[in-house]
Amino acid sequence: MEKSPIEKKPIIVAIDGPAASGKSTTARILADKLGYIYIDTGAMYRSVTLKALREGLLDDLRKDESGISRLLRTITIGFQGDRVILDGEDVTEAIRENQVSREVSFISSLKLVRDKLRELQQQMGRKRGIVMDGRDIGTVIFPDAELKIFLVADPAERAKRRHVELSLKAGGAAVPSLEELEAEIKQRDRDDEERTHAPLKRHPDAVLLDTSNMSIDEQVNVVHDLVMKIVGQS
């Protein structure tokens, strides 16, 4: 049986953008449609953040970031389907807790962390045929990716999405207000854009996609069409 264009020409799809712009959901569904491997780099940074929180390292790291090196020497992060495995433990839900969300930008700003995860992410994508989302995939991890996407959305809309996500997981427990979440999102945007190492920015070749008024299906279809145009050129 002749191979499909997707099988003949596996590519890397790099999806970047700020928090709650729809990156992870779009990337996950797209990878499934393409038969590609999905790599959630945000979950990797969240896993490091969770471990640092559990070990009580945050205050010390703010004074001296070199203290993260011991944690990075022993950490293992992997994926089993949609599940995120940290040091052998399923932390898929734990890494989405709001405390992790508040601290992940700080942990992501540490050069030692970015260097370690960049190495792991590049190893994962060596054979291509992947969809990877994050904040520096198209600019740092895979600047040679055949397709680079930069998703954006209005902060108020992103706050609504995060509120729905947290409410569903809270099971009736109190969650931050829309105003609090929007303020957190705007602060995280500033942190991500202004950090010294691999700041959030759009690669010149990246396709800009504003998802403020788009459904997930619409987002996925737009990116899927772009992929098919690329692989159809082979």
Steps between C-alpha positions, in 0.01 A plus 500: 500500500635841404582731787289810561663845461515524881693172520729585209604837638477515882550858619527697821207726589606761757214680677587794724297761684404638840310320778145382422521586131396145411846364420488172687147398399560591137835320494361187666204466260714584198758236590222242531360591157844481341611186683791703642652499847381786720752655739364742760804705599289710735431185701875442522561846649202453730649168617827668594300772678296244693812319614664828607187592699484160667863527602454853632761650269321809369628755754859375471485497120395864493828579675723251316367312200796260494320299769275354230789293362461224763132462418571486126762228538247252635171605339325280243208626290308290251164453334267201491230599255343813649649436843804684634742293706741670741754272669268206443189679637197605295482878559261591217255671736752624756697709249182695410445627853492878527811516721697334221348741244614797708859379531568333164609823329770548762627143469485529120720808515793310655773428245593164653138384468466619141830341399403165652153490347621628163733202482218257588256661254746494211566132566124433489465670163805355327297267277244773416132409470418700812280785617663697779354800679653752737644848500833465320451197275521689172767744618737282707413129507419443131563818299519271194147363555315473170192664652507759776177633650460785749163498676366810677171590668355788698599481871135521611411204278798304629390572858154359419656183360722454805202566732295229327793259520560562869127488585458161334791360698403663830181300546318788667796636693586869474715611206661837425272764350511603135664827603769317698566258217523777241747687718707181543496436125613854419780474757607165360506648150732775624720249680523276193569786260759674720702206628866490405515144369282406200226761547159446345505650151374417155745356248497706177388191307220408741138520390309730738162361604265697729277248676288750698187421300588154374389161621758229561378315189549813291853548635592139432356509147697811407829349617418159349442663159839672527669168578337331202617778267857447619509121477319513166794685352726193522 
